[in-house]
């Protein structure tokens, strides 16, 4: 089963307005998809990861999207030590705010939406 990495909580992290949450129940059949997504992110730059995250408009309840978000969340924790994706009880996934990557500070920051 997939492991959820632990990292620090991103400041000002609230669920993105007008988006749904999704429930991720890992399946033993997820291994191939987990590997594909992990390998797909392996060579992405930090800016590419931010761009990938920011293109997520909503959670649609499709299992493959939740596997994708699970992997993306863990990659953010590995590369940044924090993730913009909100995970509650290791099961409920929500999109946090869109983010900005500062190359100079090598950090991500939430973009407040008005």
Secondary structure in CASP SS format (residue, H / E / C, confidence):
PFRMAT SS
TARGET T0000
AUTHOR 0000-0000-0000
METHOD secondary structure of the structure
MODEL  1
X C 1.00
X C 1.00
X C 1.00
X C 1.00
X C 1.00
X C 1.00
X C 1.00
X E 1.00
X E 1.00
X C 1.00
X C 1.00
X C 1.00
X C 1.00
X C 1.00
X C 1.00
X C 1.00
X C 1.00
X C 1.00
X C 1.00
X C 1.00
X C 1.00
X E 1.00
X E 1.00
X C 1.00
X C 1.00
X C 1.00
X C 1.00
X H 1.00
X H 1.00
X H 1.00
X H 1.00
X H 1.00
X H 1.00
X H 1.00
X H 1.00
X H 1.00
X H 1.00
X H 1.00
X H 1.00
X H 1.00
X H 1.00
X C 1.00
X C 1.00
X C 1.00
X C 1.00
X H 1.00
X H 1.00
X H 1.00
X H 1.00
X H 1.00
X H 1.00
X H 1.00
X H 1.00
X H 1.00
X C 1.00
X C 1.00
X C 1.00
X C 1.00
X C 1.00
X C 1.00
X C 1.00
X C 1.00
X H 1.00
X H 1.00
X H 1.00
X H 1.00
X H 1.00
X H 1.00
X H 1.00
X H 1.00
X H 1.00
X H 1.00
X H 1.00
X H 1.00
X H 1.00
X H 1.00
X H 1.00
X H 1.00
X H 1.00
X H 1.00
X C 1.00
X E 1.00
X E 1.00
X C 1.00
X C 1.00
X E 1.00
X E 1.00
X E 1.00
X C 1.00
X C 1.00
X C 1.00
X E 1.00
X E 1.00
X E 1.00
X C 1.00
X C 1.00
X C 1.00
X C 1.00
X E 1.00
X E 1.00
X E 1.00
X E 1.00
X C 1.00
X C 1.00
X C 1.00
X C 1.00
X E 1.00
X E 1.00
X E 1.00
X E 1.00
X C 1.00
X C 1.00
X C 1.00
X C 1.00
END
